[in-house]
Amino acid sequence: MSRRKKSLDTLEALLKATNTKVEFNIVEDLESLVNTYGVIKSRDFKKKLNAILEKYKTSELTAVRNTVLNESIKGNMQAVRMYAEYFKPTEIVAEDDGLVAALNKASKDVFTNNG
């Protein structure tokens, strides 16, 4: 067994043992900032921003995530599976911004109003 594979096996065992799952969704975190901008006091906004920065900069899981991600990029399939299991969101929520409904209505209007 190669040293790299053994390291990934050890890392996977540790992740399973701690039952740790952290969501690393930068888009979701930034959207939460956008949604609170102007609603909360600037001091609270700055605290929230700093908390998000701290999450991505200093978390031990961030270092682990980056290592597993780099191995995944190199094509290590064990790392790909580990990344998908521990660091990908469990569900994807699509927000309806009304664009599809507006386009459908506009297309119906074009074809039903002949001039």
Buried (B, 14 or more C-beta within 10 A) or exposed (E): EEEEEEEBEEBBEEBEEEEEEBEBBEEEBEEEEEEEEEEEEEEEBEEBBEEBEEBEEEEEBBEBBEBBBEBBEEEBEBBBBBBEEBBEEEEEEEEEEEEEEEEEEEEEEEEEEEE
